Amino acid sequence: MAQVSVTIGGRVYRMACDDGQEEHLMRLARELDQKLAQLREAFGEIGDTRLAVMAAIMVADDLSESRRRIRALEQEVEGLQETGLAAADRIEAADRAGAQTLEKAAERIERLAHALNGGLGGGGTALG
């Protein structure tokens, strides 16, 4: 288990994290420290506990908004997937209809060619 030192609100904290997560933990600590600095700038020195609670509420609000946006995007993706499946079904149906039309046309052409070849008797030129 890795150990890192982070500075939050002017205080150094030694924290443990999984190996490879050191930079992530330090980045999170910097973000929290920035939020505390913003609050301290906006409200002055109102006490570390109160600033920490306000920062926690801001982070919770950001998390809540992110979750809401993720749900909306998941619903949008689901709708797009359904639309894509419906479009694929329509394309497949159109392909089948087109193949049937071509098959019928080929059969008709063969019948016409056969009729023309048969109607010439033995003395004409055969078509097809």
C-alpha positions in Angstrom: 0.0 0.0 0.0 1.4 3.4 -1.0 1.7 6.4 1.2 1.3 10.1 0.0 1.4 13.4 1.7 -1.2 15.9 0.7 -1.8 19.5 1.7 -5.4 20.6 2.3 -6.3 23.9 3.9 -2.6 24.6 4.8 -2.3 21.3 6.7 -0.3 18.3 5.6 -2.0 14.9 5.8 -0.2 11.5 5.3 -2.6 9.2 3.5 -2.5 5.6 2.3 -3.8 4.5 -1.1 -3.6 1.5 -3.4 -0.4 1.3 -5.4 -0.6 3.3 -8.6 -3.3 5.6 -7.2 -0.9 8.2 -5.7 -1.3 10.8 -8.4 -5.1 10.4 -8.4 -5.3 10.9 -4.6 -3.0 14.0 -4.9 -5.2 15.4 -7.7 -8.3 14.9 -5.5 -6.6 16.6 -2.6 -5.6 19.6 -4.8 -9.2 19.9 -6.0 -10.5 19.9 -2.4 -7.9 22.4 -1.4 -8.9 24.7 -4.3 -12.6 24.5 -3.2 -11.6 25.4 0.4 -9.6 28.3 -0.9 -12.6 29.5 -3.0 -14.8 29.3 0.1 -12.3 31.0 2.3 -12.0 33.8 -0.3 -15.8 34.2 -0.5 -16.7 33.9 3.2 -13.5 34.8 5.0 -12.3 32.8 8.0 -15.5 31.2 9.3 -13.8 28.2 10.8 -12.2 25.1 9.3 -15.0 22.8 10.2 -17.6 25.0 8.6 -15.5 25.4 5.5 -14.9 21.7 5.3 -18.7 21.0 5.6 -19.4 23.6 2.9 -16.7 22.1 0.6 -18.2 18.6 1.2 -21.6 19.9 0.2 -20.2 21.5 -2.9 -18.5 18.2 -3.8 -21.7 16.3 -3.1 -23.7 18.7 -5.3 -21.2 18.2 -8.1 -21.4 14.5 -7.7 -25.2 14.6 -7.7 -25.3 16.7 -10.9 -22.8 14.4 -12.6 -24.9 11.4 -11.7 -28.0 13.1 -13.1 -26.2 13.9 -16.3 -24.9 10.3 -16.6 -28.5 9.0 -16.2 -29.7 11.4 -18.9 -26.9 10.3 -21.2 -27.6 6.7 -20.5 -31.2 7.2 -21.5 -30.2 9.1 -24.6 -27.8 6.2 -25.6 -30.6 3.7 -24.9 -33.0 5.7 -27.2 -30.3 5.9 -29.9 -29.7 2.2 -29.7 -33.5 1.5 -30.0 -33.6 3.9 -33.0 -30.6 2.1 -34.5 -32.2 -1.3 -34.1 -35.5 0.0 -35.6 -33.5 1.5 -38.6 -31.6 -1.8 -39.0 -35.0 -3.6 -39.1 -36.3 -1.2 -41.7 -33.2 -1.6 -43.8 -33.4 -5.4 -43.6 -37.1 -5.3 -44.6 -36.2 -3.0 -47.5 -33.4 -5.3 -48.6 -35.8 -8.3 -48.5 -38.4 -6.4 -50.5 -35.8 -5.3 -53.0 -34.5 -8.9 -53.4 -38.1 -10.1 -53.9 -38.7 -7.5 -56.6 -35.4 -8.4 -58.4 -36.3 -12.1 -58.2 -39.8 -11.4 -59.7 -38.3 -9.3 -62.4 -35.7 -12.0 -63.3 -38.5 -14.6 -63.4 -40.5 -12.3 -65.7 -37.5 -11.7 -68.0 -36.9 -15.4 -68.2 -40.5 -16.1 -69.1 -40.4 -13.4 -71.8 -37.1 -14.7 -73.2 -38.5 -18.2 -73.2 -41.7 -17.0 -74.9 -39.7 -15.1 -77.5 -37.3 -18.0 -78.2 -40.3 -20.5 -78.5 -42.2 -18.1 -80.8 -39.4 -17.9 -83.3 -39.7 -21.5 -84.4 -36.6 -23.0 -85.6 -35.8 -20.4 -88.2 -35.0 -17.3 -86.1 -32.3 -16.2 -83.8 -32.6 -17.2 -80.2 -32.5 -14.6 -77.5 -31.0 -14.9 -74.1 
